[in-house]
Amino acid sequence: EAFCDKKEGDCGFDKADWGPLQARVETYKGLIFANWDAQAPDLKTYLSDATPYMDVMLDRTEAGTEVITGMQKTVIPCNWKSAAEN
């Protein structure tokens, strides 16, 4: 595990190279999509043949679509490294 404990904060890399990523955000019929991959195709191209199926689902009424969500919680007995190791 890498750790920098120098008082100067010099960890051997240029901090400017490790800034936050900029997500590309696009919408389709009120749905919001975000993508971190700068090389990925635009949303319309990505959805491609799935668009008619989404239209059937999203255009059912003139009132639009309302998504009602809840919370689903699962407790898994494992340590913090489990996601990276499995």
N, C-alpha and C positions, 0 to 999 in steps of 0.2 A: 504494500500500500504506500502510495506516495504522500509525502507530507513535507511542508516547508516550514521550518522553524527559525529561519534567519530573521533578525530584527529588521533588515532592510526590505523584506518582502520579496526578494529576488529568488524566484523558484526555478530559474533556468528556462523560462519560456516568455514569450512576448504576450502580455495580458491582453493586448488589443486583438490578438488572434482568437481569443476565447470569450468574446462578448456574447450577448444573448442573440439567438437566432431570430430572424424575422419570418413570421408565418405569412403565407399568402392566404387571404381569406376571400371566399367567393360564396354567393348565395344561389339557391335554386328553390323557387316557390316557397320562400320563407325559411327554408332550412339553411343553416350556416355550416360551411365546411372550411376547415383550416388545414393547411399542408405545410410541413417544415421542409420538404424536399424541393429545392430550387429547380431541379432537373425534371420534376414530374410534369405531366401534361396538364393543361387547364381543365377545369371541372367539367365543362361540356364534353370534351374529348374523353375524359376518364369515365363519365357516366355512360356515354355511347349508347349501346343497346338496352341498357337498364332504364333509360329515360321514359319510354312508353309505360313501363310497369310502375314507375314512380308517379307518373301522371295519373294513372288509374287510381292509385291509392290517395293521392293528394288533391285530386279534383272531384271528389265524390259529392261535395255540396258547395253552393256558392258562398256559404259562410266560412269556408276554409277548413283547415285541419287544426285540431287542438290536441296537443300531447300532454297527457297528465302522467306525471312520473311519481314514483315513490322511492323509498330507499330499501335497498337489499344489502344486508350486512352479513358477512361470513367471517368467522374467526378460524384461522388455520394455525395450529400449534407448530410454529417453525421459527427459526431465527431470521434476522434481517437479510442474510445472504441467500435465502432460499430462491428468490426470484432470479438472481444472477446465476445460480448454480444448477437450476433445473430447467 
